Each structure stands twice: as structure tokens, then as C-alpha cells.
Amino acid sequence: MNLDGTLSDEESIIKESLEEYCRKNVVPAYEGWIRERKFPRKLLKDLSQLIFGATVLPKGEGGLNEVTLGLLSETMGRYEVPVSAFLTMHFAKMLPLISDENTRKSYLDRYLSGELVLCGAFTEPGFGSDSASITTSAVPENKEFVINGEKAFVSSPGIADAHIISVRTSNVPDEKKHKGISLMIVEGGEQGVEPYEDENMASLFQGDFGRVRLNNVRIPSGNLIGGENEGFAILMNILGIQRVHVGLYAIGLAMGALEEAIEYARTRKVFGDYISKYEAISFRIAEDWSKLQSARMMAFKALAMSDSGIDNGAESSAVKGFGCEASFEAVSHALQTLGAAGYVKTSALERKFRASRGFLIGDGTPEVQKLIIARKLFGKNFAP
């Protein structure tokens, strides 16, 4: 992707392929999915053949760089591809890090065949943004780990086939608590795994948000992701780049909302004229569009930095914080443009409004992002 926003031939083909699929298979089916409240498994199979392999393959063997994946994240948001599928695409980046070769191959094969919905279970009832303070434990025993604890606000616990979870594998002093954390993959059907639903504001599918209890869950030691006690660094690296993709999904969602508001404003007449001619309407949408474009360019800069191996911590947090705030504001204004017509359950904007609000919470709130940026700018010794 060039600075002027133009795409390479490869990027255009990949993006257009996903757009064409979404127009034909997502848009017409969406209302039915909502009525059934059942995650569309066929969608996952289709996406696995279309784009999912690119997230786990090496760059020289068909894998895509982060900028191209960003185009896909934005497109998925534009067409409201279910978040469970979107997050599966990004959590899958951890599958090649599974320590046991056979286990790694098994999960990769299931993912590439569209048979694996992944969820991330990193938050706990008592710990949200403070990811290093978790208490869920994994104790080694006869080439296994025995896991006990509870994870909260988990994406798709009732839908996911497997959970990538953070656990404490070593007791260390508080000042080094991040050094005692590991990541593991746990099957949803393992004995002792108890997912349950917390229906959130934007829930579209049964069980797509909630918690997971882990009661003496035994998993092979080969289910470790990365090395033992090395999970925190892996998680921060994954979440750092994932924040940009979440921001782009939210931006895509908001741009779709603005398009709907613009079309409505060009056809709706009040007091004898189109409402688009009233500055209260058109200027507000113009400002939202400008903010979204700024966040979008910042997002692709952050992804380009990642592809070049440049530290992009501040940029990634800025995309997640500012980008998701701008997206929610844009969707809110789009709904306001439609007035009562947007404030009904049959309105796509009502659905987008609820969904966009969640992006201000998941993967780190704007307040946490500002803290990260401040520490990057001032240094930890001079920041909050």
C-alpha cells in the first residue's frame, strides 16, 4: 500500500476477493444469522480457503504481511464479518508457536480446514488490563499441566473449539510477576473446562461472550505456546499488533455506517430540502470522515512499521485508542442522522452502534492506550 492509498495488484486482488465474497455471502445472510443466533460455521470454512492460511504461513511461502492483513481486517469490519471469525484469524498467529510438533500440526490443519474457532482467554474477574497479575495456575505433573482458575470476558467461550489462555507457571515477586506467565492452548471439550455466557450489549450469537472456568484441567505439556514462563512477552507482542487490526475493523464498521448516513441524508427531506444541505448534518459527517481517515492512515503506518521490524508501540496504541473512539463517535452520529429510523432493532446502525461501543473496551481501553503512549514518549520513570 502506497502513501497515496493505492494498492499493489496483489493487494487489490486479495481485498477485492474478500469484498466479493462478503457481498455475496455475508450481506444476504446476516439477518438470518442474527435470528438463529448461531455462529455460521460455513463462513469459517470459506474464509479458511480464501484468506486464513495467510496468517500462519511464512512470508516467503504465501504468508501475507501485516499491511495486507490490515486491508482484510478493515474489509471484515466494513461487512461485519462475525468477530469470532475475525479474532480467530489473528489468534491463529500463535499456533506456529505451539511447542510440540504433532500438536502444532494438528491445530494448524484444523485451522486451515476451517474446523477451528479460537478464542483468547487472558482477562480474569479480578484482573483486566493488568495482564501480569493473573492467578489462574498451571502446575506441571507427569508431562502434563493441571490448570485451575477462571477467565472473564472471553471472546466466544461457547463457540470456540479451543482457548488460548494465559496461566501462571511460576511464583515470582510482584515486581517480576510478568516473568511467571505462560500461554497454553486448551480444547473446549476438555474435562473440567466450563464455558458460560455473559450476554453483552452486542451479542449476535449464542455464547459469543462470557467466561471459562478451569477445574483441574489436564493438558499435555506440548500444548505450551512458546517456552515456559515466556508467555507474557508473546502475548504483548500479539496484542500489540492485534490492537491495530481491531482498530481497522472498527474503522471499517464506521465507514460503512457513514456511507449509510450519507445516502440517507441525500434522499431525506426536511422543511423542503435535503438534510445533507444543513451544515449540522453535513459538517458533522465531514468531521467524522476526516477523523476516520486520519486513524486509518495511522493504522497502516503502524502495520508498515511492524513489517519493517520497527517499534510501533505508541502508534499501535494510538490506533486502538483514538481510532476506536473516532469509530464509535462516527457510528453514533450516523445513527443520529437517521433519527428514529436508526434507533430501531431492524436498523443496521443500531447493531453497529452496540458493536462499536465494545471496541472501546476489548484489547485495552483508550485510557490504557494513553498510558502506553505516555510511557513511550516520556519513559517509564517519567510517566504515570
N, C-alpha and C positions, 0 to 999 in steps of 0.2 A: 504494500500500500504506500503510495507516494504522499508527499506533504500536501499536495493539492486534492487528496482524497481519491484519486484514480487508482484502480486496481490492476494488477497484472492479469494476464489471460488466465492463469491457473486460479487465481483468487476469484475472478469473475465467474468462472465455470463452477467452482465449488459453492460459492454463495448462491448463484442462480439455481443450482440443482436443489439446494435446501429450500429456497423460496418456492420453487415449482412444486416440490413435494408438499410443503405446508399449505399452499393454496388448494391443492387437490385433495389432501388427506387430513389436514388438521382443521382448517376453517369449516368445512361442511360437517365434520363430525363432532365439533366442540360441544354443542348443545346437548347432544346425546350422551357424551361422556359425563357431563355435569348431572344430567338426570339420573344416570346409572350410578354415579359416584364410585365408579370402578376404574382403576388405572388401566389405560389401554396398552396391553402387552404387545399387540401387533405393532404399535408405534415404535416400541423399543427395538423389535426385530428389524423393522425397516430402517431405522436410524443406524443400527449396528452395521448394516450393509452399506449405507450411504456415507456415513462420516465417522462412526465411533472408533473404528480401527486406527484412525489417525492420531488418537490421543495416547496410544500406548506403543506405537511403533517408533523406532529411532528415526531421526530426521532424514537420514540417508536412505531409509527403506520404506518411504511412503508416509512417514510421520509429518505432521504439519507444525509450523512454528506458531508461537503464541499470537502473533498478529492475525494470522489466518483463522485460528481458533476463535479469536475475538470477533471476527466477522460472523462466525457461526453463532456465537453467544448472543450477539446483537439481533441476529435474524430470529433466533429461537424466542427471544423476548418479544419481538415485533409480532410474531404469530402465536404467542402464548403457548409454546410447547410446554407440556407439564413440567413443573420444576423438578419432579423426581427423575425425569429423563435428563434434564439439563445438568443436575448435580451428579448423576451417575457418570456422565461424560467427563466431568472434572475430577471426581473422586477416583476414577479409574487410573489416573496418573500415578497412584500409589501402588497399583497391582504389580508392576515390574519390580518393585522393591521387596516383595514377599520373599522371605529368606530361603524357604525350601523350594527346590527346583520343580518337583512334581506338583506341589500345591500351587505354586505360581502359574504353571502351565494350565492347570485345571481351571483356575479362576479366569485367566486370560481367555481360554477357549470359551467359557460360558459367557463372558462379556462380549466377545466378538461375534457370538452366535445370537446375541440379543436375549439371553436367558438369565441375565444378572442385573437386578436393580440394586444399586449400592446406596447406603446412607452413611453419614458421618455422625458419630456419637461422641462429642467432645465436651459438651456442657453438662454440668451436674446441678441438682437442685440448689446447692449452696454456692456454686461457683459458675459464673458465666464468662465474662471477658477475661477473668484471671485464670487462664487455661493451665497454669502451672500449679494451681492449688488443689487439683483433683484428689479424691480419696478412693476412687474405685481401684481395687488392688488386683494384681495378678501374681500369684505365688507359684514358683516352679516346683513341680512334683513329678518324678518319673517320666521325664521327657514330655511333660505337659505343663500347661499353666492352668491354675484354678482361679477363676475370676469371680469377684464379688463386688457389688456396688449398684449404682443406679445412674443412668444418664437421662438428662432432661432436654426438652425442646429439640428433639431429634427429628431430622427430616425423614419422613416416610417409614416410621418403625413398623407399621402394619403392612406395608407394601414391599419393603426391602427384602431381598433374598439373603443379603449379607450386610453386616455392620462393620465399619472401620471404627474402632474405638481407641480412646486414649486411656491408659491404665498406669498405675504406679507400680513399678517393679523394684524400686529401691527406696528405702527411707534415708533421706538426706536432710541436712539442716535447712531451715526455711530460706536462708539466703541462696541456697543452691537447689531449691526444690524442683526446678525445671530439669535438673540432671538425672532425676529418678523416674522419668516418664518414658513409656514405650507405646508403640502403636501395634495393634493386632487386628486381624480380620476374623470375625465370628459369624458363623452361619445363623440365620434367623431361626432355623428349626432345631438348633442345639438344645438339649435338655437343660433347663434352668434359665433359658432366655425367655423373658416375658415382656413383649411389647404391648403397650396400651395407648389409646388415643387421647389426646387433648385437642378437641376441635378448635382450631384457631379461626380468626376472622375471615380468612380467605380460603378455608378448606374446600376443595372441589371433589376430592376422592376420599373414600372411607379409609381412615388410618394413615393419612399422609402427613401427620404431625403428632408428636407425643413424646412418650418416654419409653425407656427399656430398663427393666430390672434384670440383673445378672446374679443368679443364686447358685454358687458352686458350679459354675460353667467350666467344663473341662475342654480345652482345645490343644491340639498338638503344638509343640514348641516351634514347628516350622511355619505356623501361622503368624509369626512375628514379622512385622514390616520394618525393614532396616535392622539395625543392631539393637540389642537390649540396652535400655536407658538412653537411646538416641532419638526417641520419638518426638520430643519437643521441637528440635531443630527441623525435622522433616515436616512436622505439622505447620510450623510457622512459615516455612518456605512455600508449602502448598497453599495455605490460606492466603499468603501474601499475594500470590498471582491470581488465586481464585476470586479475591475481592474485586479485581479489575473486571473479571468476567461477569460477576454478579452485577457490578455497576453497568456493564454494557447490556446485560439482559434487561435491567430496569430502564435504561435509556431507550432500548428498542421498544419496550412496552409503552413508554411515554410518547415516543414519536408516533406510534400507531394511534394513541389517544388524541394527539394534536391533529393528526390527519382527519380523524372523525369530527373533531370540533370545527376544523376549517371548512369541511364540506357542509356541515350543518349551518354554519354562520353565513355561508354563501347562498343558502336557499331559504333560511328562516327570515321572515319579515316581521318587524315590529314598528308601529307608528309610521307605516307606509314606506319603510326602507329596509334593506338587508342589514342584519345586525353586525355583519362584518364591517360596515361603514361607520360604526360607532367606535370611537377610539378606546372606550372602556373595554371593548371586546378585542379588537384587533391588536392594540398595543400590548395587552396582557399576553396574548398568544405569541406575538413577535418577541417579547422578552423571554418567555419560556423556551421558544425555539433557540434563541441565542445562547441561553444557559446550557441547554442540552448539547448544542454543537460544541461548546467550549469543553464540556465534560467528556464528550466523545473523543475529541482530539487529544485531550489529556490521557484518556484511556489507551489510545493506540500508541501514544508516546511511551507510556509505561510498559506496554507489551513489547514494543521495539527495544526498549532498554533491557528487558528480560532476555530477549533473543540474543542480544549482544553481550550478555553477561555483566550488565551494569546495575549497580544497586538502585532499585526503584521503590524502596520502602515508602518514602514520602509521597511519591506520585501515586502509588497504588492506594494508599490510604486516602489521598485527596479524591481519587475517582470514587471510592466507596462512600466516603462521607458526603462530599459536595454533589457528586453525580446522583446518588440516590435521593438526596434532599431535593435537588432540582427536578428529578423524575416525579417524585410524589407531588410536588407543587404543580407541575405541568398537568398531571392527570387530574388533580383536584380542580384546576382551572378549566380543563376540558369538560369535566362533568358540569361545572358551573355554567359553562357556555350553553349546554343543552337544557339547563334548568331542571324542571320536574321530569322531563323526558330522560334525563340521565340518572335520576335518583330513584329508579325502579329496578327490581330484581332482573327484569328482562333486558336491561341495558348492559352492554359490554363494558361501558365506562364504570358502572357500579362495581363490576367484578375487578376491573383493573385498579380501581381506587383502593379496594381492600388488599389486593396483591401488592401494590406498590408501597403500601404502608409497612408491610413486613420487611421489605428490603432495608428499611431504616434500623432494623433490629438484628437480623441474622448476619453472621460473619463479622460482627463488630459494629457497634453503634457509631453515629457521627462523633459523639463525644470521645470515644476510644480512638477513633481515627485522628482526631485533633491532637490527642496525647502523643500518638506515634509520630505525627508530623513535627510537633514541638520538640520531641526528643531528637529527631533527625536534624532539625535546624539549630537547636541550642546545645545539643549534647546532653546526655543523661544527668550530668552533675548540675546542669543549669535549667532543667525543665521540670515541670510538675511530676 
